[in-house]
Amino acid sequence: MIMKLQKIALELAAINFNRDPLNLNQLMEQYPIADIAQVFAEQLANQTLSEEDVFELVQLMPIARQAALLGYFSEPIREKVVERMPLEALAKVLQVMPHDERADLYAHLDETRQPPLLALLDQQERQDVQQLAAYPQGSVGSIMTTDYATLNADDDVPQAIARLREMANERETIYQAYVIDKQNRLLGTLSLKDLVLAQPTSLVSDIMTKETVFVRADEDQECAAQAISKYDLLAVPVFDEQFRLVGIVTYDDAMDVAEQQADMDFHKVAAVGFTGNLKEASVWLMYKKRVFWLVLLVFGNLFSGAGIAYFEETIQTYVALVFFLPLLIDSGGNAGSQSATLMVRALATGEVVMKDWLSMLVRELGIAALLGATMAIAVSLLGFWRGGSDIAFVVAVTMQIVVIIGCIVGMLLPFILNKFKLDPASASAPLITTIADSIGVIIYFSVATMVLDFPPVT
Amino acid sequence: MIMKLQKIALELAAINFNRDPLNLNQLMEQYPIADIAQVFAEQLANQTLSEEDVFELVQLMPIARQAALLGYFSEPIREKVVERMPLEALAKVLQVMPHDERADLYAHLDETRQPPLLALLDQQERQDVQQLAAYPQGSVGSIMTTDYATLNADDDVPQAIARLREMANERETIYQAYVIDKQNRLLGTLSLKDLVLAQPTSLVSDIMTKETVFVRADEDQECAAQAISKYDLLAVPVFDEQFRLVGIVTYDDAMDVAEQQADMDFHKVAAVGFTGNLKEASVWLMYKKRVFWLVLLVFGNLFSGAGIAYFEETIQTYVALVFFLPLLIDSGGNAGSQSATLMVRALATGEVVMKDWLSMLVRELGIAALLGATMAIAVSLLGFWRGGSDIAFVVAVTMQIVVIIGCIVGMLLPFILNKFKLDPASASAPLITTIADSIGVIIYFSVATMVLDFPPVT
């Protein structure tokens, strides 16, 4: 694999040096476009190729190859190539691109270039591009394509196969065909497999599947990905509000959505709203993405500080207590973060739903009691070694309470945030640390004041 | 969508009451098997159906439907149905299952039932099941299937189409066919689309694609998922060590792997090695999964404690310092966790590779300096309000240093863990909190001792 990429890189360097379209064409025939796109991206990153080089190499390719390569480029690279292309050349490439990709390319164009580009397309293409590009980012419509294969209900099998053969080159897939009426309402779907297996005398209406899974164009793009994954589909049909077929989402786009979603979930947990390429992001961008939560947490910690200020006298008398402060408040936060992460994920995947909150709470109490007891035993050994039996008692009791409260807060917080339509993934972890810290400080010094002050008083 | 599931649930309850195979069959024809499997699972969970009910309903179905439904059940439900099935009935179901699913079912069977079940299969099936079940969990081999479609290089187009039509019902897919020689070496691949588009007089060898992407059976299953996603494949061929074709992995299985992987990554960050269903897991299981890291972190906090003990005198003199302790050590940990999470993800997706460590470090220094400066300004306001300009100075300096060190540790730790072949995802977050705490304590009180003690001495 690595070998293959190195070979492509070497050949590409030679081709770039000579600006040699013949060898470039051969290279693109010989290797998968995905690999060639990857080598381009790597050579751009380590500055073996300049943006100008990439643009000029792309210009040497036949139109169909240009279209395919642009489809595999990441958004920033594609943009850099496209902004150098004359509009006439770009219009030619758009004509052979899959409809979803060309709408995406158009939507990312500089606004001043959009109208003149549209003017270069024929009416049908222009409408298609505008319609697809109008769907908001993140909707099913924004990832669907309109180049699906359609069949007539009253065609027989040989007619249907002939129709698919005709359309094959301009359609995203011919393995799933859609049978529609004059109003573009979906009557059924038919797979090429069922078509190939059917009696030649059968009609499409006899062999098509009438029950169909579908999604709506204005739903979240994840709906399309989930439908494809759940029902093992090659593509899912997309309807508008009038239940007319307006497009399809194919499995490969669904996989991209799922990957993107996993990335977003992951970064939300880190309280960093960043999903781009880490290597390409500037220092300033990363600073902006990260600073908000960090500064907010500084002020959140005021509550722990207030707790400490209130118990200053106890602390002055028993400085040994400070020894266990980081340990106890961290433990509550750690246990709570575990609960929260598990719950956020379970809510996101639908494993757990809102009405489960009480049964989950009861279970969490059991788990937290066990965890707290174990950690209390561990910390009481340290307490005994540092400060004798009184301190051991204080830290053990505190630990048990802090862990139980941390777990309950961690478990309930995602439910509460969800209830108020806030995203639990991005807010849970830092909020829990802050809450657990404040509660931990108060419990710790309250217990200490009670236990340690009592003996002298009596 | 919800409506549909409720309808299925109502009908299923009636069917269960009457144990009525006719209506059951109709139900299964009318709705997607995935939905019916989901309703079964939900009714089991809320105890509307017992395990015995599910088993008996499954027994009422025709063999092909039983096989399809078992394929959609989650592992625990499938196991409960299968353990009640007589071996003869199970053998019949196995004969019509996709090869990957049947090997998976066999591998999860009670060991005492495996040999008698094998004895009921004919020789070819027996070998196939044993071979597939022998691949270790998590390998490409464990998710591949052997029921792929093959073609001869010297068939012409009509012969090839006829061959595919014959095989269609027993193969996982006929949209990709594999052209092999007598030693089972892959000569090329051919899509049904290209076959349908080809001139009838062409030979398979003329129109097949010779360059092929493949994976090895002993590689990590994620390799197959990545190849399918990167090259937009319907299926990827799998080779053994002698480069013979031994199976294929299809896109739907690749999607499952990708989802599973995203789940695992997510839970590793929470330092909980748990990937099952949260609702079904017992209190004791969750306790065991969670307790290890929590207790380890208790002892990890010894280092912060030691730091505090060393500076006990400073603390006794300036109790106000304790006010800022949780805040300062949390900030270092928070900033470091952000860096680590971003880096773990970037390393996992290959966005960043090992040799990038130095350039990433330089960038991280810049980001950390900006973050630290912002947070230092925020905290110095608090410091001034609580304890005057000296305290403000101490906490601001400490904050700047603690954030920079936290970020650097957070950024480098994933590289270091990776270098020593440890999994950075599961270890990074808790380790960083612990390290940031200890370093934070030492820096805080060192700075405080220097700044606050100097004036009286001079």
Chai-1 contact restraints between the chains, C-beta under 6 A:
chainA,res_idxA,chainB,res_idxB,connection_type,confidence,min_distance_angstrom,max_distance_angstrom,comment,restraint_id
A,P32,B,Y231,contact,1.0,0.0,6.0,A-B,restraint_1
A,A34,B,K230,contact,1.0,0.0,6.0,A-B,restraint_2
A,A34,B,Y231,contact,1.0,0.0,6.0,A-B,restraint_3
A,R165,B,V196,contact,1.0,0.0,6.0,A-B,restraint_4
A,A168,B,K193,contact,1.0,0.0,6.0,A-B,restraint_5
A,A168,B,L197,contact,1.0,0.0,6.0,A-B,restraint_6
A,I174,B,K193,contact,1.0,0.0,6.0,A-B,restraint_7
A,Y175,B,Y175,contact,1.0,0.0,6.0,A-B,restraint_8
A,K193,B,A168,contact,1.0,0.0,6.0,A-B,restraint_9
A,K193,B,I174,contact,1.0,0.0,6.0,A-B,restraint_10
A,V196,B,R165,contact,1.0,0.0,6.0,A-B,restraint_11
A,L197,B,A168,contact,1.0,0.0,6.0,A-B,restraint_12
A,S229,B,M255,contact,1.0,0.0,6.0,A-B,restraint_13
A,K230,B,A34,contact,1.0,0.0,6.0,A-B,restraint_14
A,Y231,B,P32,contact,1.0,0.0,6.0,A-B,restraint_15
A,Y231,B,A34,contact,1.0,0.0,6.0,A-B,restraint_16
A,D232,B,D252,contact,1.0,0.0,6.0,A-B,restraint_17
A,Y251,B,Y251,contact,1.0,0.0,6.0,A-B,restraint_18
A,D252,B,D232,contact,1.0,0.0,6.0,A-B,restraint_19
A,M255,B,S229,contact,1.0,0.0,6.0,A-B,restraint_20
A,A258,B,A258,contact,1.0,0.0,6.0,A-B,restraint_21
A,A262,B,A262,contact,1.0,0.0,6.0,A-B,restraint_22
A,F266,B,R345,contact,1.0,0.0,6.0,A-B,restraint_23
A,V269,B,V269,contact,1.0,0.0,6.0,A-B,restraint_24
A,A270,B,Q338,contact,1.0,0.0,6.0,A-B,restraint_25
A,A270,B,T341,contact,1.0,0.0,6.0,A-B,restraint_26
A,V272,B,Q338,contact,1.0,0.0,6.0,A-B,restraint_27
A,N277,B,E351,contact,1.0,0.0,6.0,A-B,restraint_28
A,L278,B,L342,contact,1.0,0.0,6.0,A-B,restraint_29
A,L278,B,A346,contact,1.0,0.0,6.0,A-B,restraint_30
A,L278,B,E351,contact,1.0,0.0,6.0,A-B,restraint_31
A,K279,B,E351,contact,1.0,0.0,6.0,A-B,restraint_32
A,K279,B,V352,contact,1.0,0.0,6.0,A-B,restraint_33
A,V283,B,R363,contact,1.0,0.0,6.0,A-B,restraint_34
A,V283,B,G366,contact,1.0,0.0,6.0,A-B,restraint_35
A,V283,B,I367,contact,1.0,0.0,6.0,A-B,restraint_36
A,M286,B,I367,contact,1.0,0.0,6.0,A-B,restraint_37
A,Y287,B,I367,contact,1.0,0.0,6.0,A-B,restraint_38
A,Y287,B,L370,contact,1.0,0.0,6.0,A-B,restraint_39
A,R290,B,Q338,contact,1.0,0.0,6.0,A-B,restraint_40
A,V291,B,L371,contact,1.0,0.0,6.0,A-B,restraint_41
A,V291,B,T374,contact,1.0,0.0,6.0,A-B,restraint_42
A,L294,B,N334,contact,1.0,0.0,6.0,A-B,restraint_43
A,L294,B,A335,contact,1.0,0.0,6.0,A-B,restraint_44
A,L294,B,M375,contact,1.0,0.0,6.0,A-B,restraint_45
A,V295,B,M375,contact,1.0,0.0,6.0,A-B,restraint_46
A,V295,B,A378,contact,1.0,0.0,6.0,A-B,restraint_47
A,L297,B,N334,contact,1.0,0.0,6.0,A-B,restraint_48
A,V298,B,M375,contact,1.0,0.0,6.0,A-B,restraint_49
A,V298,B,A378,contact,1.0,0.0,6.0,A-B,restraint_50
A,V298,B,V379,contact,1.0,0.0,6.0,A-B,restraint_51
A,N301,B,P326,contact,1.0,0.0,6.0,A-B,restraint_52
A,N301,B,L327,contact,1.0,0.0,6.0,A-B,restraint_53
A,S304,B,P326,contact,1.0,0.0,6.0,A-B,restraint_54
A,G305,B,F323,contact,1.0,0.0,6.0,A-B,restraint_55
A,I308,B,V322,contact,1.0,0.0,6.0,A-B,restraint_56
A,I308,B,F323,contact,1.0,0.0,6.0,A-B,restraint_57
A,A309,B,F323,contact,1.0,0.0,6.0,A-B,restraint_58
A,E312,B,V319,contact,1.0,0.0,6.0,A-B,restraint_59
A,I315,B,V319,contact,1.0,0.0,6.0,A-B,restraint_60
A,I315,B,V322,contact,1.0,0.0,6.0,A-B,restraint_61
A,Q316,B,V319,contact,1.0,0.0,6.0,A-B,restraint_62
A,V319,B,E312,contact,1.0,0.0,6.0,A-B,restraint_63
A,V319,B,I315,contact,1.0,0.0,6.0,A-B,restraint_64
A,V319,B,Q316,contact,1.0,0.0,6.0,A-B,restraint_65
A,V322,B,I308,contact,1.0,0.0,6.0,A-B,restraint_66
A,V322,B,I315,contact,1.0,0.0,6.0,A-B,restraint_67
A,V322,B,V322,contact,1.0,0.0,6.0,A-B,restraint_68
A,F323,B,G305,contact,1.0,0.0,6.0,A-B,restraint_69
A,F323,B,I308,contact,1.0,0.0,6.0,A-B,restraint_70
A,F323,B,A309,contact,1.0,0.0,6.0,A-B,restraint_71
A,P326,B,N301,contact,1.0,0.0,6.0,A-B,restraint_72
A,P326,B,S304,contact,1.0,0.0,6.0,A-B,restraint_73
A,P326,B,I329,contact,1.0,0.0,6.0,A-B,restraint_74
A,P326,B,D437,contact,1.0,0.0,6.0,A-B,restraint_75
A,L327,B,N301,contact,1.0,0.0,6.0,A-B,restraint_76
A,I329,B,P326,contact,1.0,0.0,6.0,A-B,restraint_77
A,N334,B,L294,contact,1.0,0.0,6.0,A-B,restraint_78
A,N334,B,L297,contact,1.0,0.0,6.0,A-B,restraint_79
A,A335,B,L294,contact,1.0,0.0,6.0,A-B,restraint_80
A,Q338,B,A270,contact,1.0,0.0,6.0,A-B,restraint_81
A,Q338,B,V272,contact,1.0,0.0,6.0,A-B,restraint_82
A,Q338,B,R290,contact,1.0,0.0,6.0,A-B,restraint_83
A,T341,B,A270,contact,1.0,0.0,6.0,A-B,restraint_84
A,L342,B,L278,contact,1.0,0.0,6.0,A-B,restraint_85
A,R345,B,F266,contact,1.0,0.0,6.0,A-B,restraint_86
A,A346,B,L278,contact,1.0,0.0,6.0,A-B,restraint_87
A,E351,B,N277,contact,1.0,0.0,6.0,A-B,restraint_88
A,E351,B,L278,contact,1.0,0.0,6.0,A-B,restraint_89
A,E351,B,K279,contact,1.0,0.0,6.0,A-B,restraint_90
A,V352,B,K279,contact,1.0,0.0,6.0,A-B,restraint_91
A,R363,B,V283,contact,1.0,0.0,6.0,A-B,restraint_92
A,G366,B,V283,contact,1.0,0.0,6.0,A-B,restraint_93
A,I367,B,V283,contact,1.0,0.0,6.0,A-B,restraint_94
A,I367,B,M286,contact,1.0,0.0,6.0,A-B,restraint_95
A,I367,B,Y287,contact,1.0,0.0,6.0,A-B,restraint_96
A,L370,B,Y287,contact,1.0,0.0,6.0,A-B,restraint_97
A,L371,B,V291,contact,1.0,0.0,6.0,A-B,restraint_98
A,T374,B,V291,contact,1.0,0.0,6.0,A-B,restraint_99
A,M375,B,L294,contact,1.0,0.0,6.0,A-B,restraint_100
A,M375,B,V295,contact,1.0,0.0,6.0,A-B,restraint_101
A,M375,B,V298,contact,1.0,0.0,6.0,A-B,restraint_102
A,A378,B,V295,contact,1.0,0.0,6.0,A-B,restraint_103
A,A378,B,V298,contact,1.0,0.0,6.0,A-B,restraint_104
A,V379,B,V298,contact,1.0,0.0,6.0,A-B,restraint_105
A,D437,B,P326,contact,1.0,0.0,6.0,A-B,restraint_106
